[in-house]
């Protein structure tokens, strides 16, 4: 077995032993189950690209070099055939879709198998960590694998066989892996949406274009990112986009149309059928974030005098793509909602039984202008599968289904996670860079190191002792962690207290409570440090260094550092109302606030205040 990474860059020698270039790529014939290598691409003298027939000219090969059968003067240039591709150019480091694993993976290396007569065949794509290590340096892969085996955690190869790859285009920029001969059309729309969201932007439209109209509509409705969905629609032909929107549920289509620019939205709506256009326009008439925007008008309503047999007949007459029926609603002659029955009640009663005899008349309803989060909470509170939406006169105008309510609650939860600085539900922790996680979650440490460098350089120049800076900065982590706690306090207050709620404490009350907490925390920290240093002085601690300390001694300098940290901690909680006002203002304007960004700002401010105060007091 040999890998592409082991061949790329190898020297090529002709039959006379003259070096004529280095390997740059291999061509394969895609029509075979395990395609044979048909062409050898290499860089010749002066970095001139060449391509020759593998079978005709290659005599032998290994991990170090390739030998040809003829002298360089006898070589003849060849060209790729319509069924051939270059695997390094067209497949290596490209994203591919594993339809069995419901995920997007990247090709890190390609595994080849040699047969008799020096013939190479492509076995499959390496999508694991070993391919990355091997491409960096083959001994690195071997060393890491040996170490992993010694620790009882062997690293297996992750090879996806070539015969399970379904080519969409010759250049392989968009290849589907179909391990169980399953295509994207066979997958659940939610899984397709997950895959599309993980693809590079340039590939999303290509993969989406392979779906049929019905599957495209269902997958589009499952996309969590509205901006991404709008970009996909913008990239489609107007007729195709309009047809797909017509296939979607009206509430999902209305949400998508609202993300498009006005001219594009109007053009797509005019291309729709009258019925579909009217349904979407009616939903767009409601404010975003209300029950009217997420309700569906696909519900089953019968006259209150109807029987069980009438209900069964009406259900049988519904289209296959009709919104799932959870309840049969009863209305009077003027369409006022009077009751509802469940499907199990229909089954349990005789065919000639009037629905009004066993219908539930005490119903929990919503108004079209109600906040969608409140409606979702009520659906969860009362264990409903759908909640009827009525107008001011009590007429039934739509229903909010439990799946839409779950989406609203999930979006709200993700927004809360972002505000508190957590990972959203869509974040893949495995793919997050270790350094990125460290900077994101332990940013205080990097600020501490920066402040340490600044103060050590400052006091090294001013007093001749860098130890002054080191001792002063010892208390900085306290100030940084307090800034972090202050932001957590702000975010918790914001999430727990609605600004419009009468029971919400005033901004003054919030500020005073925060200042008291900060003062108590700072006092405890400083008193503990002062007590410890006093004890050390009492037992006759040897001097840490000579003269030149800011406070006259090392312990005095240490105290000063913690005193500054305590003051900065109080300062942090004094600014808490400012951060709360920022979060509220951004929320009112519809902008998301990232908790990690808020923490970083607070800690940077604390670090700057600490350093300035240390420089000022340290030389006073």
N, C-alpha and C positions, 0 to 999 in steps of 0.2 A: 504494500500500500504506500502511496505517496500523496502529498498534498500540494495544491497549487502554490501555496506560500513558499514551499520548499523548492519550487522550480523557477519562480519569478526572480529575475536578476542573475540567473546562472549563465555562465559563459557558454558560447556555442563555437565549436571547432569544426572545420571541414576535414576531409579525409587526410589532408596533409599536415594536420595539427595546427593550422593557422586559425587564430581567433578572429571570428567575423562579426561578433555582436553578443548581446545579452538578451535573454528571454523577456518579453514584455506581455505576452498573452498566448492563449490557446483557443483555437476554434473548434467547435463541436457541431455534429449533425443532430439536430433536435428531434428528428423523426423516429429515433430508436429508443427502446426501453431504457437501456443504459448506453447513452450516446458515446461513440468513439471520437477521439480527438482526430480531427481531419486536417488542421492547419497549425503551423507554428509561426507566431508573430514575434519579431525581434527588432531591436535597434542596432543598425549596422554602423559603419564608420561615419563620423560626422552626425550621429544621431538620426540617420536616415531610416525610416520605418520600412521593414520588409515583411512579406508573408509568403511562406512556401508550404508545399504539401508535406504533411507529416509522414504519410505512408511512403511517399516516393523518395524522400531525402534523409529521414532520420534513421541512423544506424543503431544508436544506443543512447541511454540517458540514465542519470541517477540524481541524487540530491545535490550534486556539485556541478555537473556539466552535461552538455548534450553534444554528441558526436554525429556528424553527417556522413553520408555514404560517398559523396562526390566532392571534388574541389569547388571552391567558391565561384570559380568562373563558369561552372556548369549549372548553377542555380537559376531557376526561372520563377518569376513572381506569379503568385496565384491570387484569386479573389474569392471572397465569401460567396457561397451559393445562397439562394433564397431561404433554405431551411437551416442555415448555419448561423451561429452567433459566437461572439468572443466572450468567454466566461469571466475574465477579469474585468473587462470594461462594462459588461452588461449585467452581471449578477453579483460580483463581489461587493460587499458593503451596502447592498441594496436591501430595502425592506421587502419582506414577503409575508403573505397571510397564511397562517396555519389554521385551516378551517376545522381541524379536529380539536386543537387546543384552544380555539376561539381567541386567538391572539395574533399580534403582529410581532415578528421576529426579524433579526437582521442576519444576513449571510456573512459570517466571519472568515470562513475558509471553504474550500471545496475539496472533497476527497476523491482521489482517482485510484483506479486499480489497473495494474499492468497484467497483460496476458502474454501468451507465447507470441513470438515474432515481434516483440517490442511494441505491441499495440496498447495504447492507453484508452481507458474508458472512464467516464464520469459516473461515480456512484451516487453522490448526493451532496447536500449542503450542510456544513457544520455551523450550527447556530448557537453554540455554547461558548463558555469562557475559554475553553482550551484553544479554540480557533483564534481568539484575540491574542492570547499569550504566544501562540506559535507564530503568528504574523509579526509580532514584535521581535521575538528571538527564540528560535527552537529550543536552545538549552534552558531558557526561562520556563517554558512549558513543562519540560521534563523535570526540572527541579521542583516546581510547584506541585506537580502530580505526585512525585515521590514523597514530598513533605506531607501532602494531604493523606496519602495512603498510610504513612507512619502514624498519623493522628487518628486513623480509623475513619476518615472522611474522604474516600476516593472521589475524584472528579470524573464522572463518566463523559464520554463523547455524546454530543447531541446531534445526531445525523438524521436528516430527513431525506429519504431516498429520492433520486431524480424521477423515477417512474411514477411518483405521486405528485409531481409538479404539473400544473395545468397552465400552459403559456397563453397569455392574453395577447401579448405583442412579441414580435421577434426580438426587440431590444431588451426584453426581460425587466424593464423598469417597473413592471407591474405584474408580478407573477403570483399566482395563487398556489398554495400547497394544499393538496386535497388527499390527505393520508387515507381516508376511508372512501375515496371517490365521491366525496360530498362537495357540492359547489356552493357558492355563496347563496344562491337561491334556495338551497335546502336548509339554511340556517335560520334561527329565530331572528326576527328583526332587531331585537335588543342586542343580540350578539354582533350582528352586522354593524349596528351603530357604534358599538364599542370599538370594533376594528377600524372603522372609518375615522373615528376620533383620534386613534393612535398613529395613523399613517401620516407621512409627510404631506404638507398641503398640496404639493404638485401631483400626488398620487390619488388623493381623495376623489376628485372628479372622475378619474379614469376607472377606479373600482366601482364608484356609484353608477357609472354609465352602463355597467354590465348587468345591472338588476332590471327585472321587468317592472312595469308600471306599478303594479300592486305592491310588490316587495319594496320598491323605491319609496312609495308613499308611507308604508309602515315603518321602514327604517328611518326615514326623515323625521317622523313623529317621535322616534325614540332618542334622537340626538339631544344631549343635555346642553350643548353649547349653541345658543340661538344665533350668534354671529357666524359660526361655522356653517350652520344650516343655510343662512342667508347667502353666504359665499358660494355654496354649492348651487343654489337656485340661480344666482347671478351667472354662473358658468354654463347653465343649461340653455338650450334653445327655448324661446318663449312658448312655443306650442307644447313642447315636452314638459316644461315647468308648470304650465297651466293645467295640463292633463294630470300631472302628479298631484297638484293641489286639490283637484276635483276628487281624487281618490282618497284623500285624507279626511279624517273626521273634521267637521267644521271648526271645532274649538282649536284643534291642532293647526289647521290651515290658517285660521285667523291670527294665531300667535306668530306663525312664520311670516305671514304677509305684513304684519306690523313691524317686522325687522327690516323690510325692504324699503328702498327709497320710494317716494310717492309715485313717480312716473312709472317705475318698474311694476309696482304693485297694481296700479290702475290698468296697465297693459295686460297683466296676467288675469286680472279679474274680468276684464271685458272679453277675454278669450274663453271664459268658462260658460257653462250652461246657466240659464237664468236661475234655476233652483239653487244650485251650488253657490252662485255669486250672491244671491239674496241672503242665504244663511250666513255666509262669511261677513258680509257687510253689516248685518244686524249685530253680530257679535263684536265687530270692530267699533260699533257705536258705544260700547260700554268702556269705562275707564280701565286702564291696565291695573291689575292687582285686585280686581273685584270678581265676585262670583259670576257676573254676567259674561266676563271674558273667558272663563273656563267651563261654563256650562255647555251641555249639548242639547240640541232640540230633537234628538232622536229618542223618543220615549213613547210608551204605549198608554194612551188615555181612552177610556170608554165611558159611555153614558152611565150614570149611577144606577140605572135600571137594568143594565146588562147582566147576563147570567154567566155561569162558569163555561158553558158551551160557547157563548159569544167570545169570551176571552181566549179560549183554546183556538177557535177559528181565526181570530185576529193575529195570534202569535204565529200560526202556521202560514199566514199570508205575508209575513215580514220578509224582506230581502235577506240574503245570506250575510251581507256585510252590515246589517243593522246593528247598532250599539246593543251590547248584551242586555237582555231584559232581566231586571232584578225585581221590579214591581209592576203591577198594573194599576194605574191611577184612575180614580173616578172623578168625573167632572159633571157639573150641571149643564143646563142648556146654554148658559152664558160663559162656559169654560172655567167657572170657579172650581178650585180644587176642594173636593168634599171627602176624599178618603183614598186608601191604598190597600192592596192585597198582595201577598207574596205568592211566589210560584208554588210553594209547598201547600199553601192554603187552597190553591186551585185544585191540586191533585187530591186533597183530602175531602173535597166536597163533591156532591152530585152535580151532574151536568146542568140540571134545571134550577140549581140554587142561585138566587140573585146575589150578585157580588156585594151589594149593600148590607146583606144580612151578617156577613162576618168581616167586613172591611174595618180597618183601623182608621178612626176619624180624628184622633188627637195626634196630629202630625207635626213634626219639627220641620219648619220651612226656612228658606233664606230669601232675602231680597237680592235683586240683581246688582245693587250697589253695595252690598255687604263685602267687607274685606275677605278675600279668598282664604287667608290664614285662619280667620275666625270660623269660616264655613268648614274648613278641613278639620279644625279642632272639634267642632260639633259632630261631624261625621264619626270621628274616632270616639268621642265621648258617649254617643248614643248607639254605637255599634251598627251604623247604617251602611248599606251597600250603595245607596244613592240618596241624595237630598233634593226634594223638589224646590224649584225657584219660582216664586210668584211675584206678580206686579203689585202695585199699591191697592188694586181692587181685589186681590186674592186669586187672580187668574193664573193658571199654570203656563209658564213660558219656557221652562227648561228644567234640566236636572244636572246636578253635579255628582259624578260617579266617584266611587271610592278610589279608583286608580288615579284619577285627576287629583283627588285630595292627597293621596300618598306622594304624588310628584310635588305638590305645593309644600308639604311638610318636609320632604327631602331637600328642596331648594332652600327653605328657611333654615334647616339644620346646617346645610353647607355654608350659608351666609354667616351663621353664628360661629361655625368653626373657623372661618376666615378671620372674623373679627377677633376671636380669642387667640388667634395665631396658630390654630391646629391645622392639620392636613385635611383638604377636602376629600369627599368620598371617592373621587376619581383618581386620587394620587396613588401612584404605584411606588411604594416605599423601596422596593427592590431596585428600581431603576434610578433612584435618587443618588446623586454623587455623594460620597462620604464627606468630602470637604464642604459641599453645599449644606449638608445637614449640620455639620459642625458649626459653620458660620451662622446658620439660621437659628440653631437652638442654644449655642454656647457663645453668642456674639460678645458677651461681657468679657470673656477671656481675651479676645483680640483687642478690645478697647483698653483693657488693663495693660497689655503688653505695650501698646502704643504710648499710653500715658507714662508707663515706666521708662520707656526710652527717652521721652521728652524731658521728664524731671531729672533723670540721671545725667543727661547731657547738660541741662541747665545748671544743676548744682555742681556738676563736675567742673564747669567753667567758672562759677561764681565763688565756690568755697574750696575747690580742689578735692572734694570728696563725693564720688558718685553714690556713696552709701546713703547720703542724705535723701536723694531721690528715691532710693530703694525703700527706705524706712517710711517716708511720707506716703508712698503709693500703696503700702500694705493695707491701708483701710479702704482703698478704692472699691474692691469687690463688694463691700457692704453697701456703698452708695449705688453701684450699678444694679445689684440685686434688688435694692429698695425701689429703684426706678422701674424695674421689671414688675415688682409687686404693685406699684402705684398704677401702672397701666392695667394690670389684671383687676384691680379694684375698680377702675373706671369702666372697663368692659363689663364686668359683672353687674355693676349698678345699671349700666345702659340696657343690658339684656333683661334684667329683672324688673325694671321700672319703666313703664310707658310714660313719655313726657306729658301726654294729655290726660293721664290718669290722676284723679283728684288725690289719691293716696300717695303719689310720688313725692318724696321729700324735695324741698326747694333747692335751688343751686347753692344758696347760702348754707343750708343745713348740710348738704353734701360736702361743701368746702370745709366747714368747721369740723365735721366728723373725720375727714381725711387728714386735716392738720393735726388733730388730736392724736390720731393713730400714728402719724409720722413722728410727732414729738415724743410719744411714749417709746416707740421703737428706737429712735436715735438716743434717747436718754439711757435706755437699758444697755445698748451697745457700748456707749462711751463709758458708763460707770463700770461695766465689767472689765473693759480694757484698762481703765484707770486703776481699778483694784488690783488687777494682775501685775501691772507695772510697779505699783506701790509695793507689793509683796516682793517682787524681784529686787527692788532697791533696798528693801529692808534686810534681805539675806545677803546683801553685798555682792550683787552681780558684777562680774569683772567688766571693765569697759570694752565695748565692741570695737571701738576705733578711737583714734586720737581726737584732738581738738578740731573745731570747725563745724560742729553740729549745729543745726538750726536752733534747737531749743537748749543748747548747752550740754546735752548728753544724748546718747542713743535712745534711751527710754523716753526722754522728753520729746524727741522728734517723733517717736512712734505714737505718743499720745496726741501730738499735734495732728498727725495724719488721720487718726481716728476721730478727732474732734471735727476736722474738716469734713470727713465722711458723714458724720452725724448731722452737721449743718446742711450738707447737700441733700441728705435724705429728707429733712424737713422741707427744704426748698422744693424737692420733687413733689411732695404731697400738696404743697401750696399751689403748684401749677396744675393739679388734677382737674379743676373745673375747666381750664382751657382745653384739655384733651377731650373732656366730655362734650364740650360745646362743638369741637371739631367733628367728632363722631356723629353727633346729632345733626349737624348741618349737612354733612355729606350724605347721611341717610335720607334727609328730607329732599335732597336734590337727586336721589336715585343712584348715588355713587357708592361703590363698595369700599370698605375700609379694612385693610389687612392688619391684623393684630401684631404680626411680626414686625411690620414696618413701623407701627406705632411704638412698639417696644424699643426698636433700634433708635428712633428719634429721641425718645426719653433718655436712653442710656448715653447717647452721644452728648446730649445737653448736660447730663450729670457729669460726664467725663470732662467736658470742657470747663464747667464751673469748678470742678475739683482741681484741675490743673492750674487754672488761673489763680484760685485761692491759695493753693500750695506755693506758687511762685511769689505771690504778694506777701503772704505771712512768713514764708521761709527766709526772706531777706530783710524783713522788717526789724 
